Amino acid sequence: MNWQLWMRWDRIIAEQRWGSASEVQQDALRYARLTAGAEEQLIQSTRPLLVAMAQLPEMQGDDAVECSLLLGRLLKQYPTYTNLGVAEPDGQVFVTALSRLETHYGDRTWFRQVLETRDFAVSGFLQGRNTGKTVLGMGYPVQDAGGQVRRVVFAAPDPPSGRLALGAWRRPTTW
């Protein structure tokens, strides 16, 4: 068998087994779109959660135990998140749903954006300091009656690429 015939035969076998390159590209594009849509949906659903959390008296008060218990209950209701918490304006964590950990977020871009804009902010993917998992950092300011940022509430959801999209993505029939 000459090498050209062998190459053609090899390509036919590969296409039967794995699908054509075009099919693989289409599957990858479909997966990317699904992931992007799931990420946008996650961001849009996190904002109102953080806005609501910022209004709760527990987030503004000084009772860390009461605040932690509330965050723990919320985390059980929202399994999409790896952690929920509250930080002081200097970045020191006041309390999280997981525990009262000594953590500092003042160097995180999303945290600085919350302080600068006094609005919702989202990071890119980062490694969670409390969980070690890859997360999206999101925060919202807790403001006092005068509009000063008293604290920052935050949420650390699992990125959709590892959770939502894979669950909804169908494996191609050629696999």
Secondary structure, DSSP 8 states (H G I E B T S, - for coil): --HHHHHHHHHHHHHHHH--HHHHHHHHHHHHHHHHHHHHHHHHHHHHHHHHHHHSHHHHSS-HHHHHHHHHHHHHH-TTEEEEEEE-TTSBEEEESS-----B-TT-HHHHHHHHHSS-EEEEEEE-TTT-SEEEEEEEEEE-TTS-EEEEEEEEE--GGGTHHHHH----TT-
